[in-house]
Amino acid sequence: MHDFYSDTQTRPTRAMRAAALDVPLGDERHDADPATLELCERVAEMLGMEAALFLPSGTMCNEIAIAVHTRPGDEVICTRESHIIFAESGGPAALSGVMMHPLDGERGMLTPGQVAAAIRPRSAHAPRSRLLVAEQTANLAGGAVWPQDQLNAVAQTAKEAGLATHLDGARILNAQVATGIPAAEYARGFDSAWIAFTKGLGCPVGAVLAGSRDFVAEAWLLKRRWGGAMRQTGVLTAMCLYALDHHVARLAEDHALAQSIAERLAQLPVIARLLPVETNIVIADLAEEAPTARDVARHLAERNVTATVVGQRRLRIVTHLDVGPADADALIAAIGDIG
Ligand SMILES: *Cc1c(COP(=O)(O)O)cnc(C)c1O
């Protein structure tokens, strides 16, 4: 299988699994699991926050953060193609009772002016603008990296108007590796932020949500209430610690592979257009005369290649730990032989 479906498709390596074998364990609910405590401390520091908590998924990070920052009836400002809108099963509405105020981003990014214009004046008629959510990198925009100034300025605009700010940092380490700018610099001005361990870092489970001590105390309450509190999480967090030590710098290899795939795709007549590739995601639009994205995906599947259909004529290809140059050759060959 040449699996470019997502960077979630990685399997833990032997060395990563070995890291979990001899780790001392305790109950995370009693702050007694050493690896989990160490992981939370390290991620809090990486994101420039006071504290952090370990959660089963990135979705739970986003949903808990939204719940902590808002009250029912409040409005959340974000881009239209945000993960919290398209891929969290209606969580913001179901769990927090909030309204979404989606804006059209430019490649998944907003400007301070756009945010300022979207914030409603306080009134008894309008919902209360309460939270800004941004994604670094912007997933559906093809792993686009917000420039640090723009991201910080958008957060500042929201803060000055009294809104809370949350950074969905599922792939923030891809941004850090692509630009050399530390994640904490991107997270500056945000009240909460998180990183995923199951994407480019290659772990089977886990995400860490960071914020102020008060924020994390509130988040722990919801973690327990919603059934996200676990026990001997060290078997998971030892693998996350291993990933922080061994799988961050290598994200550059994923970025280089994505770049080379994009360059080769650009030569193919069936590809009309590619979004700029900055990290590990390639988004390709098929030419008018080419088959639909669905048909192309089927054609690829027959050749043991997986890509994701993200629009009628749009495919997403994601590089990660478990694909290399030979898989890229298979992908290019399979797209190249479309009639
Ligand atoms: C994957 C992803 C999430 C959700 O993470 P899960 O661990 O799959 O729940 C949230 N936001 C973005 C941008 C993502 O790519």
The ligand as a MOL file (V3000), in Angstrom:
LIG
                    3D

  0  0  0     0  0            999 V3000
M  V30 BEGIN CTAB
M  V30 COUNTS 15 15 0 0 0
M  V30 BEGIN ATOM
M  V30 1 C -6.7170 15.9880 12.7470 0
M  V30 2 C -7.1210 17.3720 13.0960 0
M  V30 3 C -7.8970 17.6180 14.2340 0
M  V30 4 C -8.4830 16.5300 15.0950 0
M  V30 5 O -7.5830 15.6350 15.6470 0
M  V30 6 P -8.0570 14.1460 15.9820 0
M  V30 7 O -6.9490 13.6430 16.8490 0
M  V30 8 O -8.1760 13.4390 14.6750 0
M  V30 9 O -9.3480 14.2220 16.7070 0
M  V30 10 C -8.2100 18.9350 14.5090 0
M  V30 11 N -7.7650 19.9490 13.7410 0
M  V30 12 C -7.0060 19.7490 12.6580 0
M  V30 13 C -6.5400 20.9070 11.8500 0
M  V30 14 C -6.6700 18.4470 12.2840 0
M  V30 15 O -5.9520 18.2590 11.1730 0
M  V30 END ATOM
M  V30 BEGIN BOND
M  V30 1 1 1 2
M  V30 2 1 2 3
M  V30 3 2 2 14
M  V30 4 1 3 4
M  V30 5 2 3 10
M  V30 6 1 4 5
M  V30 7 1 5 6
M  V30 8 2 6 7
M  V30 9 1 6 8
M  V30 10 1 6 9
M  V30 11 1 10 11
M  V30 12 2 11 12
M  V30 13 1 12 13
M  V30 14 1 12 14
M  V30 15 1 14 15
M  V30 END BOND
M  V30 END CTAB
M  END
